[in-house]
């Protein structure tokens, strides 16, 4: 039982916010690529794949940070940092999850399989970018965006301009929401000598977050305009934007706890974005 609890904590299955932030843009891509409700088999593969790859990414992150987490109050009790799980066992878990993800993607076409290697590589590399890249949130957005590209290749066997538009929109979204998280972690990141957007942008972080969200919504609304989406799309987008704006306003104080709440609220930002596209599935 203890090992199961340690595994759940290692993979953050007890904190599913990361799964949802990865899942919403992937689901949007599946609906847009299919121009309606996607095939249940493909939908199941992508949902399971999202859960598995997010879990693998958490293990990769903890392996990369195992010598740092023990000195940070928030992370000192993580299974690797507290030595509840050995490095060898964590590597074994990571390998198993990657094999499960590979088995899932083998059910899809060749182009999607090829993209999956880049997706896995980006998930493993991301934790290390915090050591040398001033804005690692951009690498996070890139890693999270592979689900979008793979959704289109799985359904259309190509990556059309619309897929790249969604990919770029997601990149801006990740920069925004993870910068809220970075504000929450500023002191710990500084202590650990790792980079983040909050440490790089400093007092400009909130304006950068706001600008990132504006760019994201501009791209998504342009997609809606191009596809002649109906009014409910824009209403649901407005609800999503209102939640995002509320988080930005709360974050202006640069208070860590308020920015963490703003980060968590992006689950609802993503949900209403997804619902905006789903609302048009009968109108494509």
C-alpha positions in Angstrom: 0.0 0.0 0.0 2.9 2.4 0.8 4.4 1.8 -2.6 1.1 2.6 -4.3 0.8 5.8 -2.3 4.4 6.7 -3.2 3.7 5.9 -6.9 0.6 8.2 -6.9 2.6 11.0 -5.3 5.5 10.5 -7.7 3.3 10.7 -10.7 1.1 13.5 -9.2 -2.0 11.4 -9.8 -3.3 13.0 -6.6 -2.9 16.4 -8.2 -4.6 16.1 -11.6 -4.5 19.7 -12.6 -1.6 18.9 -14.9 -3.6 16.2 -16.7 -6.4 18.7 -17.4 -4.1 21.4 -18.6 -2.7 18.9 -21.1 -6.0 17.3 -21.9 -8.2 20.3 -22.8 -6.1 21.5 -25.8 -5.7 17.9 -27.0 -9.5 17.3 -26.9 -10.0 20.6 -28.7 -7.6 19.4 -31.5 -9.4 16.1 -31.7 -12.8 17.8 -32.2 -11.5 20.3 -34.7 -9.6 17.7 -36.7 -12.6 15.4 -36.8 -15.0 18.3 -37.3 -17.3 16.6 -34.8 -17.2 13.9 -32.2 -14.0 11.9 -32.6 -13.9 8.1 -32.9 -14.2 6.6 -29.5 -11.1 4.4 -30.0 -8.9 7.4 -30.9 -10.5 9.5 -28.1 -9.7 6.7 -25.5 -6.1 6.4 -26.8 -5.5 10.1 -26.4 -7.1 10.4 -23.0 -5.1 7.5 -21.6 -2.0 8.7 -23.4 -2.4 12.1 -21.8 -2.6 10.6 -18.3 0.3 8.2 -18.9 2.6 10.9 -20.4 1.8 13.5 -17.8 2.7 10.9 -15.1 6.0 10.0 -17.0 6.8 13.7 -17.2 6.4 14.1 -13.4 8.8 11.2 -12.8 11.3 12.7 -15.3 11.0 16.1 -13.5 11.6 14.5 -10.1 14.6 12.6 -11.3 16.1 15.8 -12.7 15.4 17.7 -9.5 16.2 15.0 -7.0 19.2 16.8 -5.6 17.3 20.1 -5.4 13.8 19.1 -4.1 15.1 18.1 -0.7 16.2 21.7 0.1 12.8 23.3 -0.9 10.0 23.3 1.6 7.3 22.6 -1.0 9.1 19.6 -2.5 11.1 18.1 0.3 8.6 15.4 0.9 8.4 14.2 -2.7 9.1 10.4 -2.8 12.5 10.8 -4.5 13.7 13.7 -2.4 12.6 12.0 0.8 14.1 8.7 -0.5 10.8 6.8 -0.1 11.5 5.7 -3.7 14.9 4.8 -5.1 16.3 6.2 -8.3 16.3 2.8 -9.9 12.6 2.2 -9.0 11.7 5.6 -10.4 13.5 4.8 -13.6 11.7 1.5 -13.8 8.3 3.3 -13.4 9.3 5.8 -16.0 10.3 3.0 -18.5 7.0 1.2 -17.9 4.9 4.3 -18.5 6.8 5.1 -21.7 6.2 1.6 -22.9 2.5 1.9 -22.1 2.4 5.2 -24.0 4.2 3.6 -26.9 1.8 0.7 -27.0 -1.1 3.2 -27.1 0.4 5.2 -30.0 1.2 2.0 -31.9 -2.6 1.8 -32.5 -2.4 5.0 -34.6 -0.8 5.8 -38.0 2.9 6.0 -38.8 3.1 9.9 -38.8 1.6 10.0 -35.3 4.1 7.3 -34.1 7.0 9.4 -35.4 5.7 12.5 -33.6 5.3 10.5 -30.4 9.1 10.1 -30.2 9.5 13.9 -30.3 6.7 14.3 -27.7 8.4 11.8 -25.3 11.8 13.5 -25.9 10.4 16.9 -25.1 8.7 15.7 -21.9 12.0 14.2 -20.7 14.1 17.3 -21.7 11.8 19.9 -20.3 12.8 19.5 -16.6 16.5 20.1 -17.5 15.7 23.4 -19.5 15.1 25.0 -16.1 18.9 24.9 -15.6 19.9 27.0 -18.6 16.8 28.5 -20.4 15.5 31.8 -19.1 11.8 31.0 -19.9 11.4 27.2 -19.5 7.6 27.7 -19.7 8.0 27.9 -23.5 9.5 24.4 -23.5 6.6 23.3 -21.3 4.1 24.7 -23.8 6.0 23.0 -26.7 5.9 19.7 -24.9 2.2 20.1 -24.0 1.4 21.1 -27.6 2.5 17.8 -29.2 -0.9 16.3 -28.2 -2.5 18.9 -30.6 -0.3 17.9 -33.5 -0.7 14.2 -32.9 -4.5 14.6 -32.7 -4.5 16.0 -36.3 -2.1 13.4 -37.6 -4.1 10.6 -36.1 -7.3 11.8 -37.7 -6.1 13.6 -40.9 -2.7 12.1 -41.4 -1.3 15.7 -41.8 -0.6 18.8 -39.8 -2.7 21.6 -41.4 -2.3 25.4 -40.6 -5.2 25.1 -38.2 -3.2 22.6 -36.1 -0.2 25.0 -35.9 -2.6 27.8 -35.0 -3.9 25.7 -32.0 -0.3 24.7 -31.2 0.8 28.4 -31.0 -2.3 29.4 -29.0 -1.5 26.6 -26.5 2.1 27.8 -26.3 0.8 31.3 -25.2 -1.6 29.7 -22.8 1.1 27.6 -21.1 3.3 30.7 -20.8 0.4 32.4 -19.1 -0.8 29.9 -16.6 2.7 28.5 -15.8 3.9 32.0 -15.1 1.3 32.2 -12.4 2.8 29.1 -11.0 6.3 30.5 -11.4 5.3 33.5 -9.2 4.2 31.1 -6.6 7.6 29.3 -6.8 9.8 32.4 -7.2 11.6 32.2 -3.8 12.1 28.4 -4.1 13.4 28.7 -7.7 15.8 31.4 -6.7 17.1 29.4 -3.8 17.5 26.4 -6.2 19.2 28.5 -8.8 16.8 27.5 -11.6 15.2 29.7 -14.2 11.5 30.6 -14.6 9.5 33.3 -16.5 8.7 35.0 -13.2 12.4 35.4 -12.3 13.2 36.5 -15.9 10.3 39.0 -16.3 10.2 40.1 -12.6 7.6 42.9 -12.2 6.6 42.6 -15.8 5.4 39.0 -15.3 1.7 39.8 -14.9 1.6 42.0 -18.0 3.3 39.2 -19.9 0.7 36.8 -18.6 -2.1 39.1 -19.7 -0.5 39.6 -23.1 -0.1 35.9 -23.6 -3.7 35.3 -22.9 -4.8 38.0 -25.3 -2.7 36.5 -28.0 -4.2 33.0 -27.3 -7.8 34.3 -27.5 -7.0 36.2 -30.7 -5.9 33.0 -32.3 -8.8 31.0 -31.1 -11.3 33.7 -32.1 -9.7 33.9 -35.5 -10.2 30.2 -35.9 -13.9 30.6 -35.0 -14.2 33.5 -37.4 -12.6 31.5 -40.2 -14.9 28.5 -39.6 -18.0 30.7 -39.3 -18.7 29.5 -35.8 -22.0 30.6 -34.2 -22.6 32.9 -31.2 -22.4 30.2 -28.5 -18.7 29.8 -29.4 -18.0 33.4 -28.6 -20.1 33.4 -25.4 -18.2 30.4 -24.1 -14.9 31.9 -25.1 -16.0 35.1 -23.2 -16.6 33.0 -20.1 -13.2 31.4 -20.4 -11.6 34.8 -20.9 -13.4 36.2 -17.8 -12.0 33.5 -15.6 -8.5 34.1 -17.0 -8.9 37.9 -16.5 -10.0 37.3 -12.9 -6.8 35.3 -12.3 -4.7 38.0 -13.8 -6.3 40.7 -11.7 -5.7 38.6 -8.5 -2.1 38.0 -9.6 -1.3 41.7 -9.9 -0.2 41.8 -6.2 2.4 39.1 -7.0 1.1 37.3 -4.0 2.2 33.6 -4.3 -1.0 32.1 -3.0 -3.2 34.3 -5.2 -1.2 33.4 -8.2 -1.4 29.7 -7.3 -5.2 30.1 -7.2 -5.0 31.8 -10.6 -3.0 28.9 -11.9 -5.5 26.3 -10.7 -8.4 28.3 -12.2 -6.9 27.6 -15.7 -8.6 24.2 -15.5 -11.9 26.1 -16.0 -10.3 28.4 -18.6 -9.5 25.3 -20.6 -12.8 23.6 -19.9 -14.8 26.5 -21.4 -12.5 26.8 -24.3 -13.1 23.1 -25.0 -16.9 23.6 -24.6 -16.7 26.5 -27.0 -15.4 24.2 -29.8 -17.7 21.3 -28.8 -20.7 23.7 -29.1 -20.0 23.9 -32.8 -19.6 20.2 -33.5 -23.0 20.1 -35.2 -22.3 23.2 -37.2 -19.1 22.3 -38.9 
